[in-house]
């Protein structure tokens, strides 16, 4: 940004400087102006090329969800990330708005991290499970889409962002009790298409790339309510939420909530691999798929000891949400870690308390990194940054994508 000091320096009187310029011969002034414009264009071209050259091949995307907490610069390991999706912006009266009173301060902190990592991009993520209720109305007509897109452009400029992540959960489906319509399927595509067209124009004004990403469900149902072969044309990445396959209270049994591969004994026959293949079959190029992983786990109670609790009846435990740092502490309090070699997924079980925990750990993330490389996916994203203050999971991703391949455990 240009400093205001250059316009208010008391050592240089602006009107006097203006008069000096106006006395130059017209041809000379015109030549100087043309050279200045060419210089600006050249600098912008160099900057964009430098950013492209500096951008790592695989995306590492962190959803940062501080809510009402004010972030500090040292809270985020910027050099281990390629993108930050700030969660969440909300929608009101058809326009994007700040989700929390801390939004301005936190976005200022996050965009300042580009000084540490020039290739880092910062996007606002709008919607999410709780705040997706207005998307169907926003996407409904050309007029409603234009109002929303105008507000997005203003939001991006106000906070000096690199684009927008749309987390509509979910088009054509009720989600968290949301309004939905059958025409959401086509309107989802139109919203992204028109946003891309507008961003293309804005890029010429801002002299920087504006990204569009989407957070998407991992089920066939989501694919059935969207036109992903068309949608993928307008987005930079599809952030595939390959987790929450099993959740306490949603299914009568326990299970892996983010397995890489499918265990043949799994009643639901689910896995990240299945979801990736379904997205590719639906027309999404592998290079645009960013594999989502969880930095949290799910906990079931009243689980019998058969198979160490895996694929057994279980009940939700009220007011329980297990972040990775909480799960790490369980290993020192009567829980045993087990490894499902067919699914490449860890889990914990405590026979005395009859508690089963499905989660992600450094070993499973190392193997997902291998999978990403083998299948030429676009990268990894995770929800959410604050769930692992130790940094162990991000370190596993960082090493998995930048160092020799991890070896698979067979027991």
KEMI-814326 format. One line per 10 residues: number of its first residue (from 0); their letters; for each residue x, y, z of C-alpha. Coordinates in pm, 1 decimal. Layout:
% KEMI-814326
NUM = A = X Y Z ~ ... $
***
This chain:
% KEMI-814326
0 = XXXXXXXXXX = 0.0 0.0 0.0 ~ 107.8 357.9 -59.9 ~ 186.8 556.0 251.5 ~ -25.0 864.5 315.1 ~ 295.8 1033.9 424.6 ~ 392.1 1092.3 60.8 ~ 87.6 1317.1 19.8 ~ 113.5 1503.8 350.6 ~ 486.9 1563.7 388.9 ~ 518.1 1926.7 502.9 $
10 = XXXXXXXXXX = 859.1 1959.6 332.2 ~ 690.5 1945.3 -11.1 ~ 396.3 2172.4 -89.8 ~ 158.8 1975.2 -315.9 ~ 30.2 2273.6 -515.7 ~ 384.4 2389.7 -590.7 ~ 475.8 2041.4 -713.8 ~ 168.2 2043.7 -934.0 ~ 263.4 2372.4 -1094.5 ~ 614.2 2246.9 -1169.5 $
20 = XXXXXXXXXX = 471.4 1946.8 -1359.7 ~ 227.3 2159.5 -1553.4 ~ 506.8 2373.4 -1694.6 ~ 669.4 2076.5 -1875.3 ~ 622.2 2067.4 -2253.3 ~ 310.9 1869.1 -2350.3 ~ 499.5 1607.6 -2557.5 ~ 749.5 1551.2 -2278.8 ~ 474.3 1521.0 -2018.9 ~ 291.4 1271.4 -2239.9 $
30 = XXXXXXXXXX = 607.7 1065.9 -2286.1 ~ 672.5 1064.0 -1911.5 ~ 313.6 954.1 -1842.3 ~ 340.7 671.2 -2096.2 ~ 668.2 553.1 -1946.4 ~ 512.3 559.4 -1599.7 ~ 216.4 350.3 -1718.2 ~ 445.8 103.0 -1891.2 ~ 659.4 80.1 -1579.2 ~ 355.6 10.8 -1361.1 $
40 = XXXXXXXXXX = 232.5 -258.1 -1599.8 ~ 576.8 -417.3 -1609.2 ~ 604.0 -422.6 -1230.5 ~ 259.2 -583.1 -1200.0 ~ 357.6 -844.1 -1460.8 ~ 679.8 -920.2 -1274.6 ~ 494.9 -945.2 -943.0 ~ 233.9 -1185.5 -1078.8 ~ 499.3 -1402.9 -1241.6 ~ 704.0 -1404.8 -921.1 $
50 = XXXXXXXXXX = 398.9 -1511.4 -719.9 ~ 323.7 -1788.6 -967.1 ~ 682.5 -1910.6 -956.3 ~ 688.7 -1901.7 -576.9 ~ 360.1 -2088.1 -531.1 ~ 425.4 -2449.2 -422.1 ~ 293.1 -2725.4 -643.7 ~ 55.3 -2861.4 -379.8 ~ -181.2 -2650.1 -174.6 ~ -178.2 -2670.6 204.8 $
60 = XXXXXXXXXX = -495.9 -2496.1 313.2 ~ -581.8 -2412.6 673.5 ~ -928.0 -2315.7 784.6 ~ -868.5 -2063.7 1062.0 ~ -1173.0 -2025.5 1287.2 ~ -1092.1 -1793.3 1578.2 ~ -1452.2 -1673.8 1627.6 ~ -1429.9 -1398.3 1890.7 ~ -1064.4 -1458.3 1973.2 ~ -816.4 -1199.0 1850.8 $
70 = XXXXXXXXXX = -532.3 -1369.5 1665.4 ~ -169.3 -1285.3 1731.0 ~ 94.8 -1291.0 1453.5 ~ 277.1 -1587.0 1609.8 ~ -38.1 -1800.8 1624.5 ~ -5.3 -1922.0 1264.3 ~ 289.9 -2106.1 1105.2 ~ 262.4 -1911.2 780.9 ~ 562.7 -2075.3 614.6 ~ 396.4 -2418.2 629.5 $
80 = XXXXXXXXXX = 81.6 -2300.9 451.3 ~ -4.5 -2190.4 101.1 ~ -352.8 -2063.5 181.2 ~ -560.0 -1951.6 477.6 ~ -938.6 -1966.8 461.4 ~ -1070.9 -1737.1 732.6 ~ -1393.5 -1880.3 873.9 ~ -1650.3 -1743.3 861.5 ~ -1810.3 -1449.8 690.6 ~ -2189.0 -1443.6 707.2 $
90 = XXXXXXXXXX = -2468.6 -1335.4 472.2 ~ -2728.7 -1072.5 561.3 ~ -2979.1 -899.3 330.7 ~ -2820.0 -1080.2 39.2 ~ -2469.8 -944.4 106.8 ~ -2153.6 -1082.3 262.5 ~ -2082.8 -936.6 606.3 ~ -1835.8 -980.3 891.1 ~ -1910.5 -1293.3 1087.3 ~ -1760.6 -1173.8 1415.8 $
100 = XXXXXXXXXX = -1660.6 -843.1 1577.5 ~ -1298.0 -959.1 1552.4 ~ -1304.3 -1007.6 1174.4 ~ -1127.1 -684.9 1077.2 ~ -846.1 -729.8 1330.0 ~ -798.2 -1096.3 1246.6 ~ -793.5 -1046.6 871.4 ~ -535.4 -770.2 915.7 ~ -318.8 -1013.3 1113.6 ~ -359.0 -1289.1 855.8 $
110 = XXXXXXXXXX = -289.8 -1075.4 549.5 ~ 21.8 -937.7 722.3 ~ 158.0 -1294.8 722.4 ~ 231.7 -1249.9 351.6 ~ 542.9 -1063.4 464.7 ~ 671.6 -1393.5 605.6 ~ 545.4 -1602.0 314.1 ~ 495.9 -1403.9 -10.2 ~ 318.2 -1697.2 -177.6 ~ 56.4 -1718.4 99.6 $
120 = XXXXXXXXXX = -298.4 -1634.8 -6.5 ~ -574.6 -1532.6 232.9 ~ -940.1 -1593.3 150.4 ~ -1259.2 -1534.3 343.6 ~ -1478.9 -1841.3 374.7 ~ -1848.5 -1754.9 369.9 ~ -2121.9 -1977.7 505.3 ~ -2037.0 -2303.3 677.1 ~ -2271.9 -2543.3 847.8 ~ -2438.8 -2276.6 1062.1 $
130 = XXXXXXXXXX = -2447.8 -1983.3 818.2 ~ -2547.0 -2145.5 487.0 ~ -2916.7 -2065.3 528.1 ~ -2919.7 -1763.6 294.3 ~ -2729.0 -1911.3 -0.5 ~ -3038.2 -2037.5 -180.8 ~ -3188.0 -1686.5 -178.2 ~ -2859.1 -1525.0 -280.8 ~ -2818.8 -1756.0 -580.4 ~ -3182.5 -1744.1 -690.9 $
140 = XXXXXXXXXX = -3190.3 -1469.6 -956.7 ~ -2946.2 -1267.5 -1168.5 ~ -3030.4 -966.5 -952.6 ~ -2970.1 -1143.2 -619.7 ~ -2643.7 -1289.0 -747.4 ~ -2526.8 -947.0 -866.5 ~ -2599.4 -789.4 -526.6 ~ -2403.8 -1061.2 -349.1 ~ -2111.8 -1045.7 -592.1 ~ -2091.3 -665.7 -562.1 $
150 = XXXXXXXXXX = -2067.8 -705.8 -185.3 ~ -1799.5 -974.5 -220.8 ~ -1582.7 -746.9 -436.7 ~ -1615.5 -468.0 -180.7 ~ -1533.2 -713.8 99.8 ~ -1224.8 -845.0 -80.7 ~ -1098.0 -492.6 -148.0 ~ -1170.9 -370.2 205.1 ~ -966.9 -647.8 363.7 ~ -703.0 -686.3 89.6 $
160 = XXXXXXXXXX = -797.2 -1051.0 34.8 ~ -698.0 -1291.2 -240.9 ~ -1046.6 -1420.1 -308.0 ~ -1341.1 -1610.7 -164.4 ~ -1416.4 -1961.6 -42.7 ~ -1783.9 -2054.2 -71.0 ~ -1890.9 -2307.7 189.1 ~ -2254.7 -2371.8 97.9 ~ -2373.6 -2666.7 305.6 ~ -2551.3 -2776.3 88.5 $
170 = XXXXXXXXXX = -2718.0 -2684.0 -244.3 ~ -3054.1 -2854.6 -286.7 ~ -3038.6 -3005.6 62.8 ~ -3162.9 -2893.4 400.6 ~ -2825.1 -2902.3 577.3 ~ -2862.0 -2732.6 913.8 ~ -3234.3 -2667.0 869.6 ~ -3162.4 -2432.4 577.4 ~ -3386.1 -2304.3 300.7 ~ -3324.9 -2497.0 -19.6 $
180 = XXXXXXXXXX = -3476.5 -2533.7 -364.6 ~ -3448.8 -2784.7 -650.3 ~ -3306.1 -2506.3 -869.0 ~ -3013.0 -2467.9 -627.5 ~ -2837.5 -2720.8 -849.5 ~ -2821.6 -2482.9 -1145.5 ~ -2800.9 -2164.9 -937.2 ~ -2492.3 -2289.7 -754.4 ~ -2319.4 -2313.8 -1091.1 ~ -2443.4 -1972.3 -1202.6 $
190 = XXXXXXXXXX = -2328.7 -1805.2 -881.5 ~ -1976.3 -1938.0 -925.2 ~ -1970.1 -1862.1 -1298.7 ~ -2077.4 -1501.4 -1248.9 ~ -1839.8 -1454.7 -956.8 ~ -1553.0 -1583.4 -1173.5 ~ -1644.5 -1345.2 -1453.8 ~ -1650.7 -1052.5 -1211.9 ~ -1322.7 -1154.7 -1050.0 ~ -1161.9 -1171.3 -1394.1 $
200 = XXXXXXXXXX = -1250.5 -804.6 -1445.1 ~ -1144.6 -702.7 -1096.4 ~ -804.4 -867.9 -1136.5 ~ -716.8 -615.5 -1405.7 ~ -792.8 -331.1 -1164.3 ~ -626.8 -482.1 -859.3 ~ -327.8 -630.3 -1046.6 ~ -346.0 -953.0 -848.4 ~ -501.2 -1296.6 -883.6 ~ -838.1 -1352.0 -719.1 $
210 = XXXXXXXXXX = -912.5 -1710.6 -623.4 ~ -1242.4 -1891.7 -589.9 ~ -1256.3 -2212.6 -389.6 ~ -1545.7 -2419.7 -260.6 ~ -1589.1 -2652.5 35.5 ~ -1787.9 -2956.4 -76.7 ~ -1956.5 -3257.1 78.2 ~ -1802.6 -3599.6 32.9 ~ -2122.8 -3786.7 -49.0 ~ -2289.9 -3900.9 -369.2 $
220 = XXXXXXXXXX = -2588.5 -3697.7 -251.5 ~ -2386.7 -3376.7 -280.7 ~ -2274.5 -3473.3 -630.2 ~ -2634.3 -3548.8 -722.8 ~ -2742.3 -3196.8 -627.5 ~ -2463.0 -3012.3 -810.3 ~ -2311.9 -2989.2 -1159.0 ~ -1950.4 -3044.6 -1064.8 ~ -1825.0 -3097.1 -1420.2 ~ -1940.6 -2742.8 -1496.0 $
230 = XXXXXXXXXX = -1865.3 -2594.6 -1153.0 ~ -1500.0 -2698.6 -1166.9 ~ -1444.9 -2466.0 -1464.4 ~ -1496.3 -2161.2 -1243.0 ~ -1309.1 -2255.8 -926.2 ~ -941.8 -2291.6 -845.7 ~ -984.5 -2578.1 -600.5 ~ -1256.1 -2807.3 -472.8 ~ -1193.0 -2853.8 -100.9 ~ -1335.5 -3201.6 -45.7 $
240 = XXXXXXXXXX = -1453.2 -3245.4 313.1 ~ -1354.5 -3611.9 341.0 ~ -1444.3 -3644.1 708.0 ~ -1747.6 -3687.0 934.6 ~ -1829.9 -4010.2 750.6 ~ -1928.8 -4144.3 1093.0 ~ -2064.1 -3913.5 1362.8 ~ -2204.2 -4003.4 1704.6 ~ -2581.8 -3980.7 1694.3 ~ -2602.0 -3988.0 1313.9 $
250 = XXXXXXXXXX = -2533.9 -4361.7 1285.4 ~ -2610.9 -4643.4 1529.9 ~ -2253.2 -4773.7 1521.9 ~ -1899.7 -4646.4 1555.2 ~ -1671.2 -4610.1 1254.7 ~ -1379.0 -4421.2 1106.8 ~ -1480.3 -4064.2 1044.9 ~ -1195.2 -3995.4 798.6 ~ -1049.0 -4322.4 664.0 ~ -820.2 -4304.3 364.0 $
260 = XXXXXXXXXX = -924.9 -4643.8 224.7 ~ -1235.1 -4858.0 261.6 ~ -1241.4 -5135.0 519.8 ~ -1440.7 -5427.2 369.6 ~ -1610.1 -5474.0 707.9 ~ -1737.0 -5116.0 709.6 ~ -2118.6 -5126.4 685.3 ~ -2118.8 -4794.7 494.5 ~ -1822.1 -4877.3 266.8 ~ -1691.3 -4521.0 282.8 $
270 = XXXXXXXXXX = -1347.8 -4361.6 250.8 ~ -1162.9 -4057.6 124.7 ~ -1045.3 -4265.0 -169.8 ~ -1404.8 -4346.9 -266.9 ~ -1498.8 -3978.7 -252.9 ~ -1202.2 -3871.6 -462.8 ~ -1289.4 -4129.5 -728.4 ~ -1653.8 -4019.3 -729.7 ~ -1550.0 -3657.5 -783.0 ~ -1321.9 -3753.5 -1068.2 $
280 = XXXXXXXXXX = -1603.7 -3954.6 -1225.8 ~ -1828.0 -3648.6 -1186.2 ~ -1585.1 -3445.7 -1397.7 ~ -1353.7 -3276.8 -1147.1 ~ -985.1 -3298.4 -1246.9 ~ -762.0 -3454.5 -982.8 ~ -541.6 -3144.5 -982.6 ~ -833.0 -2934.6 -856.9 ~ -925.8 -3169.7 -572.0 ~ -786.7 -3063.6 -234.9 $
290 = XXXXXXXXXX = -829.6 -3346.5 13.8 ~ -986.6 -3235.3 340.8 ~ -863.4 -3385.4 667.6 ~ -983.1 -3329.3 1025.9 ~ -774.6 -3201.3 1313.9 ~ -1042.2 -3333.4 1550.9 ~ -1204.3 -3664.6 1635.0 ~ -1541.6 -3815.1 1724.6 ~ -1615.5 -3990.1 2053.4 ~ -1872.5 -4260.6 2129.8 $
300 = XXXXXXXXXX = -1973.3 -4400.8 2466.3 ~ -2132.1 -4731.8 2575.1 ~ -1930.5 -4918.0 2311.4 ~ -1871.5 -5293.5 2363.7 ~ -1514.7 -5423.1 2350.7 ~ -1561.3 -5640.2 2040.2 ~ -1302.3 -5545.9 1775.2 ~ -1176.9 -5282.2 2020.6 ~ -1500.5 -5093.8 1965.0 ~ -1472.7 -5055.7 1586.4 $
310 = XXXXXXXXXX = -1804.9 -5091.9 1396.1 ~ -1988.4 -5156.5 1721.8 ~ -2303.4 -5000.1 1871.2 ~ -2234.4 -4671.4 2043.8 ~ -2399.7 -4361.3 2184.4 ~ -2301.9 -3994.7 2167.4 ~ -2149.8 -3848.0 2481.5 ~ -2312.6 -3508.9 2554.3 ~ -2098.3 -3195.9 2524.1 ~ -1798.5 -3384.1 2388.8 $
320 = XXXXXXXXXX = -1582.7 -3247.8 2107.3 ~ -1235.1 -3393.2 2081.2 ~ -965.9 -3177.6 1926.3 ~ -638.8 -3347.8 1843.8 ~ -465.5 -3205.9 2150.4 ~ -743.4 -3354.3 2369.2 ~ -707.0 -3692.0 2198.0 ~ -330.1 -3693.5 2248.1 ~ -387.5 -3661.1 2620.7 ~ -618.2 -3965.1 2618.9 $
330 = XXXXXXXXXX = -322.5 -4191.2 2542.9 ~ -198.5 -4120.7 2894.5 ~ -530.6 -4194.1 3063.2 ~ -627.5 -4554.6 2993.5 ~ -684.2 -4542.0 2617.6 ~ -504.3 -4770.4 2372.5 ~ -428.3 -4672.9 2014.9 ~ -516.2 -4923.3 1742.9 ~ -441.4 -4913.5 1371.0 ~ -673.2 -5029.0 1094.0 $
340 = XXXXXXXXXX = -428.2 -5133.0 821.4 ~ -703.3 -5177.8 562.0 ~ -839.4 -4825.3 608.7 ~ -508.8 -4657.6 705.7 ~ -680.8 -4505.4 1005.5 ~ -605.6 -4493.0 1379.1 ~ -856.7 -4519.3 1662.8 ~ -860.1 -4533.3 2041.7 ~ -1052.0 -4754.2 2280.6 ~ -1086.9 -4766.0 2655.8 $
350 = XXXXXXXXXX = -1249.2 -5095.5 2767.3 ~ -1305.6 -4976.7 3121.2 ~ -1491.5 -4662.3 3014.9 ~ -1628.9 -4825.5 2696.3 ~ -1528.5 -4520.0 2493.2 ~ -1428.0 -4531.6 2127.1 ~ -1250.5 -4244.8 1945.8 ~ -1202.8 -4199.1 1571.5 ~ -942.3 -3940.4 1472.7 ~ -649.0 -3842.0 1249.8 $
360 = XXXXXXXXXX = -283.8 -3858.8 1355.4 ~ 61.3 -3796.7 1201.7 ~ 85.2 -4150.9 1064.5 ~ -248.0 -4137.8 883.4 ~ -168.4 -3790.9 749.0 ~ 166.7 -3909.1 615.5 ~ -14.5 -4179.6 420.0 ~ -272.3 -3932.3 292.6 ~ 16.4 -3720.5 170.6 ~ 148.4 -4024.9 -17.2 $
370 = XXXXXXXXXX = -198.0 -4077.8 -164.3 ~ -215.8 -3715.2 -276.3 ~ 116.6 -3747.1 -457.2 ~ 28.6 -4082.3 -614.8 ~ -308.0 -3956.2 -741.5 ~ -183.6 -3610.9 -844.9 ~ -433.7 -3424.5 -628.0 ~ -415.7 -3050.1 -578.8 ~ -329.8 -3052.4 -209.6 ~ -456.7 -3094.0 146.5 $
380 = XXXXXXXXXX = -684.0 -2874.3 354.2 ~ -772.5 -2912.4 719.5 ~ -1034.7 -2806.4 970.5 ~ -929.6 -2635.7 1180.2 ~ -598.7 -2475.7 1275.2 ~ -669.5 -2423.6 1645.4 ~ -744.7 -2790.7 1711.9 ~ -375.3 -2881.6 1720.7 ~ -171.5 -2614.3 1900.6 ~ 123.2 -2856.5 1914.8 $
390 = XXXXXXXXXX = 163.3 -2834.9 1537.6 ~ 219.0 -3211.9 1508.5 ~ -44.6 -3263.8 1239.1 ~ 61.9 -2968.9 1025.1 ~ 422.1 -3087.1 1058.1 ~ 316.5 -3429.7 927.8 ~ 154.5 -3270.0 622.9 ~ 451.1 -3040.4 566.1 ~ 693.5 -3332.2 579.2 ~ 467.0 -3563.7 382.6 $
400 = XXXXXXXXXX = 449.9 -3329.4 86.8 ~ 811.5 -3222.4 94.9 ~ 1023.1 -3518.5 203.1 ~ 1063.8 -3894.6 129.4 ~ 748.7 -4102.3 129.1 ~ 607.2 -4241.7 451.3 ~ 611.7 -4617.7 502.1 ~ 280.7 -4790.2 556.4 ~ 216.7 -4976.9 881.1 ~ 88.5 -5331.6 829.9 $
410 = X = -19.8 -5410.2 1182.2 $
***
